[in-house]
């Protein structure tokens, strides 16, 4: 079972991380498009790593104007406009231009509202994407593993991007980003998966220290997953890991 957003602009929803959040889905509403095939993804398996069905830039702009006008009339002020949706938002070929559109429209209605991108970090080598992300208030980038083996088990990258390449790309932010990591245990197709054991956490911490983000977000599985035999971590596990991150001098938050 998968959870897909059926609109270009969705919400606002009360987000556990971002307050009153209005979502921007740049991807098709009928299926997921992503460069990862994460075993825990609420959107299901990645059957389509590419597409020509991206929502047109003008459609996104008009939909956002209409939604923000509606919220303004209702007296609802969103805390965040968040690029999320059915896969990896930065895969949209007009991502950079859409970022500019969203910021311009947002400023017309709600200048204090923040902008946030949730990304799996696989497109940071593209100059247009990286430069566009510098214009966003909050970049929340995925880093679910410390070793290449665990990274491939959990994220199942479909575009040949190594964990070392992603780490180097994340370092280019010079600390102006948030890392998000989902911790889990289980097995899939007979393969044991556990990014919470001592070896994996130690390797992950080395990457976190190298990237030096302003914040690290830790969270467990929250919705149904496409892989069936995965275990949701309890708070005690996350708190143990959070303490180790905090010892690096990095702010750490747990979301359940």
C-alpha positions in Angstrom: 0.0 0.0 0.0 1.4 3.5 -0.9 0.5 7.0 -0.1 0.5 9.5 -3.0 -0.4 13.2 -3.1 -3.1 13.7 -5.7 -2.6 17.5 -6.1 0.1 19.8 -7.2 -0.4 22.0 -4.1 -1.5 20.1 -1.0 -2.4 21.1 2.5 -1.9 23.0 4.6 -1.1 20.2 7.0 0.1 20.3 10.6 3.6 18.9 10.3 5.5 17.5 13.2 8.6 19.2 11.9 7.5 22.3 10.0 4.4 23.6 11.7 1.5 24.6 9.3 3.0 23.4 6.1 1.8 23.8 2.5 3.2 21.2 0.2 4.4 21.6 -3.4 4.4 18.3 -5.4 6.3 18.8 -8.7 5.8 15.1 -9.6 3.0 13.1 -11.2 0.0 12.5 -9.0 -0.5 8.9 -10.2 2.9 7.5 -9.4 6.2 8.1 -7.7 9.3 9.5 -9.6 12.6 9.1 -7.7 16.3 8.4 -8.0 16.0 6.3 -4.8 13.9 3.2 -4.1 13.9 3.4 -0.3 12.6 0.3 1.4 10.6 2.5 3.8 9.1 5.1 1.4 5.4 5.9 2.1 5.0 6.5 -1.6 5.8 2.9 -2.4 8.3 1.4 -4.8 10.0 3.4 -7.5 8.7 1.9 -10.7 9.4 5.1 -12.7 12.8 6.7 -12.1 12.2 9.1 -15.0 9.2 10.7 -16.6 8.0 13.3 -19.1 4.8 13.9 -16.9 6.2 16.6 -14.7 3.7 19.3 -13.7 4.2 22.4 -15.9 5.8 25.4 -14.3 2.9 27.7 -15.1 0.4 25.2 -13.6 2.4 25.1 -10.4 2.6 28.8 -10.2 -1.2 29.3 -10.7 -2.1 26.6 -8.3 0.1 28.2 -5.6 -1.4 31.6 -6.2 -4.9 30.2 -5.9 -4.1 28.3 -2.7 -2.3 31.3 -1.0 -5.2 33.6 -1.9 -7.6 31.1 -0.3 -5.5 30.9 2.8 -5.2 34.6 3.0 -9.0 35.0 2.9 -9.3 32.5 5.7 -6.7 34.2 7.8 -4.4 31.1 7.8 -0.7 31.9 7.7 1.5 28.9 6.7 4.7 28.5 8.6 6.3 26.7 5.6 6.0 26.0 1.9 7.6 22.7 1.5 8.8 20.9 -1.7 8.0 17.3 -1.1 5.4 15.1 -2.8 5.6 11.9 -4.8 9.4 11.4 -5.0 12.4 13.6 -5.5 11.4 17.2 -6.2 14.7 18.3 -7.7 14.3 15.9 -10.6 11.9 18.4 -12.2 13.7 19.9 -15.2 12.4 23.4 -14.2 13.2 23.0 -10.5 15.3 26.2 -10.3 12.8 28.4 -12.1 10.0 27.0 -10.0 11.9 27.8 -6.8 12.1 31.4 -8.0 8.4 31.4 -8.9 7.4 30.0 -5.5 9.4 32.5 -3.6 8.0 35.4 -5.7 4.4 34.3 -5.2 4.9 33.5 -1.5 6.3 37.0 -0.9 3.2 38.5 -2.5 0.9 36.8 0.1 3.0 35.7 3.1 6.5 37.3 3.2 7.3 35.8 6.6 6.5 32.2 5.5 9.6 30.0 5.2 10.5 27.7 2.3 11.8 24.2 2.8 13.1 21.5 0.4 13.1 17.8 1.3 15.6 16.1 -0.9 17.6 12.8 -1.2 20.7 14.7 -2.2 21.3 12.9 -5.5 21.1 15.9 -7.8 23.4 18.3 -5.9 26.0 17.9 -8.7 23.7 19.9 -11.0 24.7 23.6 -10.7 21.1 24.8 -11.4 19.8 22.7 -8.5 22.5 23.6 -6.0 22.2 27.3 -6.8 18.4 27.2 -6.4 18.8 25.5 -3.1 20.8 28.5 -1.9 17.7 30.6 -2.3 15.6 28.4 -0.1 15.4 29.0 3.7 15.8 25.4 4.8 17.4 22.5 2.9 16.6 19.2 4.5 18.8 16.5 3.0 18.6 12.7 3.5 21.5 10.7 4.9 20.3 7.3 6.1 23.5 5.4 6.3 27.2 5.6 7.1 28.5 2.7 4.8 28.0 2.2 1.1 26.5 -1.3 1.8 23.8 -0.1 4.2 23.1 2.9 1.9 22.4 0.6 -1.0 20.3 -1.7 1.2 18.1 1.1 2.5 18.0 3.7 -0.3 18.6 1.4 -3.3 19.9 4.2 -5.5 18.8 4.0 -9.1 21.2 6.5 -10.6 24.6 5.2 -9.7 25.3 7.8 -7.0 27.6 6.6 -4.3 27.4 7.5 -0.7 30.8 9.1 -0.9 29.7 11.3 -3.8 26.6 12.4 -1.8 28.7 13.2 1.2 31.0 15.4 -0.8 28.1 17.2 -2.3 26.5 17.8 1.1 29.8 19.3 2.3 29.4 22.0 -0.3 26.6 23.6 1.8 29.3 24.5 4.3 27.0 23.6 7.2 23.9 25.5 5.9 21.6 22.5 5.8 19.7 20.0 7.9 20.4 16.3 7.7 17.4 13.9 8.2 18.0 10.2 9.0 15.4 7.5 9.4 16.6 4.6 11.7 15.3 1.1 11.3 15.9 -2.6 11.6 14.5 -5.5 9.7 15.1 -7.6 6.6 14.1 -7.5 2.9 14.5 -10.3 0.4 16.5 -12.2 3.0 19.0 -9.4 3.6 19.4 -8.1 7.1 19.0 -4.3 7.4 20.1 -2.3 10.5 21.5 1.2 10.5 21.3 1.4 14.3 24.1 -1.0 15.2 27.4 0.3 16.6 29.4 -0.1 13.4 26.8 1.7 11.2 26.2 4.5 13.7 29.9 5.1 14.0 30.3 5.3 10.2 27.3 7.6 9.9 28.6 9.9 12.7 31.9 10.3 10.8 29.9 11.6 7.8 27.8 13.8 9.9 30.9 15.3 11.5 32.4 15.9 8.1 29.3 17.5 6.7 28.8 19.6 9.9 25.1 20.5 9.4 23.4 23.0 11.6 20.8 20.4 12.6 20.2 16.7 12.5 16.7 15.3 12.5 16.2 11.7 13.6 13.0 9.8 13.1 11.5 6.3 12.9 9.1 4.7 10.4 5.8 6.6 10.6 3.6 5.0 7.9 3.2 1.7 6.1 6.3 0.7 4.2 6.6 -1.2 0.9 9.0 -3.6 2.4 7.0 -5.7 4.9 9.5 -6.8 7.6 10.8 -3.5 8.9 10.8 -2.5 12.6 10.0 1.0 13.9 12.6 2.1 16.4 11.5 3.3 19.8 12.6 6.6 21.3 15.3 5.1 23.5 17.3 4.0 20.4 16.9 7.5 18.8 17.9 9.2 22.1 21.1 7.1 22.3 22.1 8.2 18.8 21.0 11.8 19.4 23.4 12.0 22.4 26.3 11.0 20.2 25.4 13.6 17.6 25.1 16.3 20.3 28.6 15.4 21.5 29.8 16.6 18.1 28.3 20.0 19.0 25.4 19.6 16.5 21.8 20.4 17.4 19.8 17.2 17.2 16.0 16.8 17.2 13.9 13.6 17.4 10.6 13.4 15.6 8.2 10.4 16.2 
